[in-house]
Amino acid sequence: MARSISSDFKAKLADPSRNLVALYVFEFGTGTYALWTGSGQTTFNGLLFQSGGSVIDVDELEESSEGTVSRMVLKLSASPEKGITDDVLVRLYDEDWHMKLVTLMLGHLDRKTGLVVEASTLFRGRIEDAPFEESPNGAVITANCVSKSIDLSVPGGQYRNDATQKLIDPTDTSLVGIGTLNGAVKKDARWGQG
C-alpha cells in the first residue's frame, strides 16, 4: 500500500522556503526515545522530541513498487559537539535493540511557532540488529531495520484444527477430531458406488 500524505503537506513540500525536519522514535523496553533534527525540544503527537536526530544518518531506504519502504539502515554516530560521546553511544548500545520499534517521519516546521505542525511517516518497523563499530572517526551504531509490513508476508504458524476453530467460533464443531492424534477417522472409500 502506498504512503498517503495530505494535499496540504504536498504543497508544503513543493514550497522552496519549506522547513522540514526528520523525527525519529525508538521504542525500547526501558522507554521511548524521540529525537529530531531541530534544535532544543519540541512536542509532536504527545511525545517530547530532543535534539540529536542530526547525528543519525539514513543510509538506505528500500522502497517497493507499491511505494512502501521495506528496509532502512540508520547510522547513529558519536558527535561530542552535539553531546553524543562514545560513552553515550555505548550506553545506548546496552539497550535491547532487537525487534524494537522504530519510526521515521518527515515533519513540517512552522516558521512562526517553531513547532512541528504535520508529519508524514516514511518508515515504521523493527530493528533486526544493531552492530556497534569503533573507527578512527568515532563509534557508530548501525541499526538494520525491517518494515512492519513484512509481517503480512510471514506465515502465521498455526494449523487449522478444532482448537484454533474454537477461537474463531466456540460453537463450531466442523473440525472436531482434526489435528489430534486420536482424531483420525478411518472410513472405507467406496469409489464408483452410489
Secondary structure, DSSP 4 states (H G I P E B T S, - for coil): ------HHHHHHHH-TT--EEEEEEEEETTEEEEEESSSSEEEETTEEEEE-GGGEEEEEEEE-TTS-EEEEEEEEE-BGGGTB-HHHHHHHHTS--TT-EEEEEEEEEPTTT--EEEEEEEEEEEEEE--EEEETTEEEEEEEEEEGGGGGGS------SHHHHHHH-TT--TTTTTTSTT--------TT--
